[in-house]
Amino acid sequence: MSLRHARITTALALLLVSLASAASAATLWDQSAISFSPNAPAIQNGKFTGFGGGNFFSVNDVTVPAGGWTVTTITEYFSDWEGVDMQAKAPNGVLILMPKTGAMPVGAPSTSTTVPLTWTDTVQSGQGVYVMVASGLNLVLAPGDYWITVSPICPIDNFFGNNAQWPALTTLGASVATYDTAWNSYYAGFDGAFKIEGSEGAATPTRNSSWGSLKALYR
């Protein structure tokens, strides 16, 4: 077999593997339905850079069942009232994962894991919704309870304000918890709208993002 044919065969094999992985992806956790109630809060979730910036890491709790998960994609939903190009403003985000041991997280979150983001501007129920997707994560989670989020990294807007995460229509487990300089329950009774996709069962991660490696950050 020539080198050219070998490369084509390899490329086709990789494509088939990629298509098979995409086809087998399942929704593992779904709180993507948004509350558009006028009484629902705008959840601050982001690492805001620049003068006057700061951290507002808002995490939601999930329960991983027996067999574990391999998380490939996390989707979150943000407002677009500011009218900016979020793909240009926030191309990356901070993946935060912590063990859940109570109603609030314990200890400062690690912000060392950065992931690329894609943004799609949509309209839902007459409201502007920016759909933020972090894909290709291959995050292996053992059974248990966790706090999780992807917080976009973006310059702070001290004039118009920042794009906030939409609240979920339903709250599961504990309310969303937010870290600025300490953990707070600023949005009691609400979760952020988000969805987790991937596959059930153990898998070998293709990047250094297994729960074991992340858990070591908290030791």
MOHU-V37698 format. One record per pair of residues at least 12 apart in sequence whose ideal C-beta (glycine too) atoms are under 8 Angstrom apart, sorted by the first residue. I is the first residue (numbers start at 1). J is the second residue. D is the distance in whole Angstrom. If there is no record, write none. Layout:
# MOHU-V37698
i = <I & I>
j = <J & J>
d = <D & D>
This chain:
# MOHU-V37698
i = <21 & 24 & 25 & 25 & 25 & 25 & 25 & 26 & 26 & 26 & 26 & 27 & 27 & 27 & 28 & 28 & 28 & 28 & 28 & 28 & 28 & 29 & 29 & 29 & 29 & 30 & 30 & 31 & 31 & 31 & 31 & 31 & 31 & 31 & 31 & 31 & 31 & 32 & 32 & 32 & 32 & 32 & 32 & 33 & 33 & 33 & 33 & 34 & 34 & 34 & 34 & 34 & 34 & 34 & 34 & 34 & 34 & 35 & 35 & 35 & 35 & 35 & 35 & 36 & 36 & 36 & 36 & 40 & 40 & 40 & 41 & 41 & 41 & 41 & 42 & 42 & 42 & 42 & 42 & 43 & 43 & 43 & 43 & 43 & 43 & 43 & 43 & 43 & 43 & 44 & 44 & 44 & 44 & 44 & 44 & 44 & 45 & 45 & 45 & 45 & 45 & 45 & 45 & 45 & 45 & 45 & 45 & 46 & 46 & 46 & 46 & 46 & 46 & 46 & 47 & 47 & 47 & 47 & 47 & 47 & 47 & 48 & 48 & 48 & 48 & 49 & 49 & 49 & 49 & 50 & 50 & 51 & 51 & 52 & 52 & 53 & 53 & 54 & 54 & 55 & 55 & 55 & 55 & 56 & 56 & 56 & 56 & 57 & 57 & 57 & 57 & 57 & 57 & 57 & 57 & 58 & 58 & 58 & 58 & 58 & 58 & 58 & 58 & 58 & 59 & 59 & 59 & 59 & 59 & 59 & 59 & 59 & 59 & 59 & 59 & 60 & 60 & 60 & 60 & 60 & 60 & 60 & 61 & 61 & 61 & 61 & 61 & 61 & 61 & 61 & 62 & 62 & 62 & 62 & 62 & 63 & 63 & 63 & 63 & 64 & 64 & 64 & 64 & 64 & 64 & 65 & 65 & 66 & 67 & 67 & 67 & 67 & 68 & 68 & 68 & 68 & 68 & 68 & 68 & 69 & 69 & 69 & 69 & 69 & 69 & 69 & 69 & 70 & 70 & 70 & 70 & 70 & 70 & 70 & 70 & 70 & 70 & 70 & 71 & 71 & 71 & 71 & 71 & 71 & 71 & 71 & 72 & 72 & 72 & 72 & 72 & 72 & 72 & 72 & 73 & 73 & 73 & 73 & 73 & 73 & 73 & 73 & 74 & 74 & 74 & 74 & 74 & 74 & 74 & 74 & 74 & 74 & 74 & 75 & 75 & 75 & 75 & 75 & 75 & 75 & 75 & 76 & 76 & 76 & 76 & 76 & 76 & 76 & 76 & 77 & 77 & 77 & 77 & 77 & 77 & 77 & 77 & 77 & 78 & 78 & 78 & 78 & 78 & 78 & 78 & 78 & 79 & 79 & 79 & 79 & 79 & 79 & 79 & 79 & 80 & 80 & 80 & 80 & 80 & 81 & 81 & 82 & 82 & 82 & 82 & 82 & 84 & 84 & 86 & 86 & 86 & 86 & 86 & 86 & 86 & 87 & 87 & 87 & 89 & 89 & 90 & 90 & 90 & 90 & 90 & 90 & 91 & 91 & 92 & 92 & 92 & 92 & 92 & 92 & 93 & 93 & 93 & 93 & 93 & 93 & 93 & 93 & 93 & 94 & 94 & 94 & 94 & 94 & 94 & 94 & 95 & 95 & 95 & 95 & 95 & 95 & 95 & 95 & 95 & 96 & 96 & 96 & 96 & 96 & 96 & 96 & 96 & 96 & 97 & 97 & 97 & 97 & 97 & 97 & 97 & 97 & 98 & 98 & 98 & 98 & 99 & 99 & 99 & 99 & 99 & 99 & 100 & 100 & 100 & 100 & 100 & 101 & 103 & 104 & 104 & 104 & 104 & 105 & 105 & 105 & 105 & 106 & 107 & 108 & 109 & 110 & 110 & 110 & 112 & 113 & 113 & 114 & 115 & 115 & 115 & 116 & 116 & 117 & 117 & 117 & 117 & 117 & 118 & 118 & 118 & 119 & 119 & 119 & 120 & 129 & 130 & 132 & 132 & 134 & 137 & 137 & 137 & 138 & 138 & 138 & 138 & 138 & 139 & 139 & 139 & 139 & 139 & 140 & 140 & 140 & 140 & 140 & 140 & 140 & 141 & 142 & 145 & 147 & 148 & 149 & 149 & 165 & 165 & 166 & 166 & 167 & 167 & 167 & 167 & 167 & 168 & 168 & 168 & 168 & 168 & 169 & 170 & 171 & 171 & 171 & 172 & 175 & 175 & 175 & 175 & 175 & 176 & 176 & 176>
j = <72 & 199 & 72 & 73 & 197 & 198 & 199 & 197 & 198 & 199 & 200 & 195 & 196 & 197 & 69 & 71 & 196 & 197 & 198 & 199 & 200 & 62 & 194 & 195 & 196 & 195 & 196 & 60 & 168 & 169 & 170 & 172 & 191 & 192 & 193 & 194 & 195 & 75 & 77 & 168 & 193 & 194 & 195 & 168 & 169 & 170 & 193 & 77 & 124 & 125 & 127 & 129 & 166 & 167 & 168 & 169 & 193 & 166 & 167 & 168 & 169 & 190 & 193 & 124 & 125 & 127 & 166 & 166 & 167 & 190 & 167 & 186 & 187 & 190 & 79 & 164 & 165 & 166 & 167 & 58 & 164 & 165 & 166 & 167 & 176 & 178 & 187 & 190 & 192 & 56 & 58 & 162 & 164 & 165 & 178 & 186 & 57 & 58 & 76 & 78 & 149 & 151 & 152 & 164 & 165 & 178 & 192 & 90 & 151 & 152 & 153 & 154 & 162 & 163 & 93 & 94 & 111 & 151 & 152 & 153 & 154 & 154 & 155 & 156 & 162 & 153 & 154 & 155 & 156 & 155 & 156 & 156 & 158 & 156 & 158 & 155 & 156 & 156 & 180 & 111 & 151 & 179 & 180 & 151 & 178 & 179 & 180 & 94 & 96 & 109 & 111 & 149 & 151 & 178 & 179 & 149 & 151 & 165 & 176 & 177 & 178 & 179 & 187 & 192 & 96 & 98 & 105 & 109 & 147 & 148 & 149 & 176 & 177 & 178 & 179 & 147 & 148 & 149 & 176 & 191 & 192 & 194 & 100 & 145 & 146 & 147 & 148 & 172 & 173 & 174 & 145 & 146 & 148 & 173 & 196 & 144 & 145 & 146 & 173 & 141 & 142 & 143 & 144 & 145 & 146 & 143 & 200 & 143 & 143 & 200 & 201 & 202 & 140 & 141 & 142 & 143 & 200 & 201 & 202 & 139 & 140 & 141 & 196 & 198 & 199 & 200 & 201 & 138 & 139 & 140 & 141 & 198 & 199 & 200 & 201 & 202 & 203 & 205 & 137 & 138 & 139 & 140 & 141 & 196 & 197 & 198 & 135 & 136 & 137 & 138 & 139 & 197 & 198 & 199 & 133 & 134 & 135 & 136 & 137 & 196 & 197 & 198 & 95 & 133 & 134 & 137 & 148 & 149 & 150 & 194 & 195 & 196 & 197 & 131 & 132 & 133 & 134 & 194 & 195 & 196 & 197 & 131 & 132 & 149 & 150 & 165 & 192 & 193 & 194 & 129 & 130 & 131 & 132 & 165 & 166 & 192 & 193 & 194 & 129 & 130 & 132 & 152 & 163 & 164 & 165 & 166 & 127 & 128 & 129 & 130 & 163 & 164 & 165 & 166 & 121 & 128 & 129 & 130 & 163 & 128 & 163 & 157 & 160 & 161 & 162 & 163 & 157 & 163 & 119 & 121 & 130 & 132 & 152 & 154 & 163 & 117 & 118 & 119 & 154 & 155 & 117 & 119 & 132 & 152 & 153 & 154 & 116 & 117 & 114 & 115 & 116 & 117 & 152 & 153 & 114 & 115 & 117 & 132 & 134 & 150 & 151 & 152 & 153 & 111 & 113 & 114 & 115 & 150 & 151 & 153 & 113 & 114 & 115 & 134 & 137 & 139 & 149 & 150 & 209 & 109 & 110 & 111 & 113 & 147 & 148 & 149 & 150 & 151 & 113 & 139 & 141 & 146 & 147 & 148 & 211 & 214 & 146 & 147 & 148 & 218 & 144 & 145 & 146 & 147 & 215 & 218 & 144 & 145 & 146 & 147 & 174 & 145 & 174 & 174 & 177 & 183 & 185 & 147 & 177 & 179 & 183 & 183 & 218 & 179 & 179 & 214 & 217 & 218 & 217 & 209 & 214 & 153 & 134 & 137 & 150 & 134 & 136 & 132 & 133 & 134 & 150 & 152 & 132 & 133 & 135 & 131 & 132 & 133 & 133 & 166 & 163 & 150 & 152 & 150 & 198 & 207 & 209 & 203 & 205 & 206 & 207 & 209 & 198 & 205 & 209 & 210 & 211 & 202 & 203 & 204 & 205 & 209 & 210 & 211 & 211 & 211 & 173 & 177 & 196 & 192 & 194 & 192 & 193 & 192 & 193 & 187 & 190 & 191 & 192 & 193 & 190 & 191 & 192 & 193 & 194 & 193 & 191 & 189 & 190 & 191 & 191 & 187 & 188 & 189 & 190 & 191 & 190 & 191 & 192>
d = <8 & 6 & 6 & 7 & 5 & 6 & 7 & 7 & 7 & 6 & 7 & 6 & 7 & 6 & 5 & 7 & 5 & 6 & 5 & 8 & 7 & 5 & 8 & 7 & 4 & 5 & 8 & 7 & 4 & 8 & 6 & 6 & 6 & 8 & 6 & 6 & 7 & 7 & 7 & 8 & 6 & 7 & 4 & 7 & 4 & 7 & 7 & 6 & 6 & 8 & 8 & 7 & 5 & 7 & 7 & 6 & 5 & 7 & 5 & 6 & 5 & 7 & 8 & 8 & 5 & 6 & 8 & 8 & 5 & 7 & 6 & 8 & 5 & 6 & 7 & 4 & 8 & 8 & 8 & 5 & 6 & 4 & 7 & 6 & 6 & 8 & 5 & 7 & 5 & 4 & 7 & 7 & 6 & 8 & 7 & 8 & 7 & 4 & 7 & 8 & 6 & 5 & 8 & 7 & 4 & 8 & 6 & 8 & 5 & 5 & 7 & 6 & 6 & 8 & 8 & 6 & 7 & 6 & 7 & 5 & 8 & 6 & 7 & 4 & 6 & 7 & 7 & 5 & 7 & 5 & 5 & 7 & 7 & 6 & 5 & 7 & 4 & 8 & 6 & 8 & 8 & 7 & 6 & 8 & 6 & 8 & 6 & 7 & 6 & 6 & 8 & 6 & 5 & 7 & 4 & 6 & 7 & 6 & 5 & 7 & 5 & 8 & 8 & 6 & 6 & 7 & 6 & 7 & 4 & 6 & 4 & 7 & 6 & 8 & 8 & 7 & 6 & 6 & 5 & 5 & 5 & 6 & 5 & 6 & 7 & 6 & 8 & 8 & 4 & 5 & 7 & 6 & 6 & 8 & 7 & 8 & 5 & 8 & 7 & 5 & 7 & 5 & 6 & 8 & 7 & 6 & 8 & 5 & 7 & 6 & 5 & 7 & 7 & 6 & 5 & 6 & 7 & 6 & 5 & 8 & 7 & 5 & 8 & 6 & 7 & 6 & 8 & 6 & 7 & 5 & 8 & 5 & 5 & 8 & 7 & 7 & 4 & 8 & 5 & 8 & 4 & 8 & 6 & 6 & 7 & 4 & 6 & 7 & 6 & 6 & 8 & 6 & 4 & 7 & 6 & 7 & 5 & 8 & 7 & 7 & 4 & 7 & 8 & 8 & 5 & 7 & 7 & 8 & 5 & 7 & 7 & 6 & 8 & 6 & 7 & 5 & 8 & 6 & 4 & 8 & 7 & 8 & 5 & 7 & 6 & 6 & 7 & 7 & 5 & 5 & 7 & 6 & 7 & 7 & 5 & 8 & 4 & 7 & 7 & 4 & 6 & 8 & 5 & 7 & 5 & 7 & 8 & 7 & 7 & 7 & 5 & 5 & 8 & 6 & 6 & 4 & 7 & 5 & 7 & 6 & 8 & 6 & 5 & 7 & 7 & 5 & 8 & 8 & 4 & 8 & 5 & 7 & 7 & 8 & 7 & 8 & 7 & 5 & 5 & 7 & 6 & 7 & 8 & 4 & 6 & 4 & 6 & 6 & 5 & 7 & 6 & 6 & 8 & 5 & 7 & 6 & 5 & 7 & 6 & 4 & 6 & 5 & 6 & 5 & 7 & 6 & 8 & 7 & 5 & 6 & 4 & 7 & 5 & 7 & 7 & 8 & 8 & 5 & 8 & 5 & 7 & 7 & 8 & 7 & 7 & 5 & 8 & 7 & 8 & 7 & 8 & 6 & 7 & 5 & 7 & 5 & 7 & 4 & 8 & 7 & 7 & 7 & 6 & 8 & 7 & 8 & 8 & 4 & 6 & 5 & 8 & 8 & 5 & 8 & 5 & 5 & 7 & 5 & 6 & 7 & 5 & 8 & 6 & 7 & 6 & 7 & 4 & 7 & 7 & 7 & 7 & 7 & 5 & 7 & 6 & 7 & 8 & 6 & 7 & 6 & 7 & 6 & 8 & 5 & 7 & 7 & 6 & 8 & 8 & 7 & 6 & 7 & 6 & 5 & 8 & 8 & 6 & 7 & 5 & 5 & 6 & 6 & 8 & 7 & 5 & 7 & 7 & 7 & 6 & 8 & 5 & 8 & 5 & 6 & 5 & 6 & 8 & 7 & 8 & 7 & 8 & 5 & 7 & 7 & 5 & 7 & 4 & 7 & 6 & 6 & 7 & 4 & 6 & 4 & 7 & 8 & 8 & 6 & 6 & 5 & 7 & 6 & 5 & 6 & 6 & 7 & 6 & 5 & 5>
